[in-house]
Amino acid sequence: EYHGYKAGEYLKEVYGYSSRSMRKIDIFLNGKKVNPNKKIRKLNRLLVKEHNKGTNILPIKMDLDIVYEDNNLIILNKEPYLIVHPTKKKVDKTLAHGIVYYMKEKTGEIT
């Protein structure tokens, strides 16, 4: 059905990738890295690898009152007056810094 489509067109139409998200992936066709303009043929194997996302927020150790956690969600009690994320006026000791530290300790990387 998608024979002759460009890899980028296929990913947009079938998997809902946007033009912006296409900049953050590598596309492999039959094990070889290709650009989104490469045409796909019947029985081709398409692999998409997303680039690791990073942050410029530095990890700072904090005591987090985590109420619930699973693979997709962390629910916690935030201390009163603790700023959630860095701003122009407040760039250190925010909740975001504590979460980055927590995730780095837990997974070994900042994601």
N, C-alpha and C positions, 0 to 999 in steps of 0.2 A: 504493500500500500504506500510506503514512503520511499520506494526505490527512486533514486535520482534527486531526492531532497538534499539540500546542504545540511551539514551536521548542525549548524546553528539554528536553521529554520526548524529542523526536526525537534531539537530540544525546546525551542520556544513553543511550538504548537502542541507537542505531546506532553511535555513535562512542566510547562509554564515558566520557563526561564525568561527573565527580562533581559533587555540589552545591557543593562548595568550589571546584572549577575553574571552575564557571559564573560565579563572582564575578569571575574574572580575564579575562573575554572580552567583546567587543562582538559582538552579533549583528545582521547586516544581512539584510533580506528584500527582494529586488528593489531593492537599492541604498539602502534606507531603514533607519536604525537602529531596532531594535525591542527590546522586552523579551522575556524567555524565555517569557512567557505568550501571546505572539502565535501564533495558529493558522496552520499552513502549509497551502497548497492545492496541488493538482496543478499542475505546471509552474512553481512558484515557484522562484526562485534564492536559495539560502541561502549567506551568506558569514560566516565566523567569523574575527575578528581577536583574537589573544591580546595582552594588555597586555605591554609590555616589563617584564622582570623586572630589578630593581635590587639593589643591595647597599649596606650601610652600611660595608663594609670599604674603607678608604682605600688607594689604590694606593701601593706603595712599591717603588722600583727595587731589584731583586736580581739576582744572577747565578744563573740557573736552568740546571741541567744536563739539558736536554731530550734524551731518548733517542729518542722517537718522538712524532709528532703527526699527526693527521688532523682532519677536520671535527668529530668527536665525542669525541676522546680525546687527552689529553696524558699521556705517561709520562715521568717524570723521576727522577733520582737525588736524593733528599732529603739535605741535609747532616745529619750527626749532631747531635742536641740542638736542631734547629730545630723549634719548635712548629708544628703543622699549621694550626690556626685559633685565632682570638682566644679567650681565656678571661677570667674576671673578674680573674685575677692578671696575665695577659700579654695586653696589647691591641695591642702594636705589634711590628713585624718578625716576622710569622709567614709561613708558606708561602702562606697564603691572600692576604696582602697582595701578595706577589710575583706570584702568578698573576693577580690583579686588574690589576696594573700591566702585566703582559705582554699580557693580552687587550685592555686599553685601547690600548696601543701598536699592536697588531696590527690591531684592528678599528675603532678610533676611538671605541668606546663600551664601557661596562662592562655585560656581560651575565651 
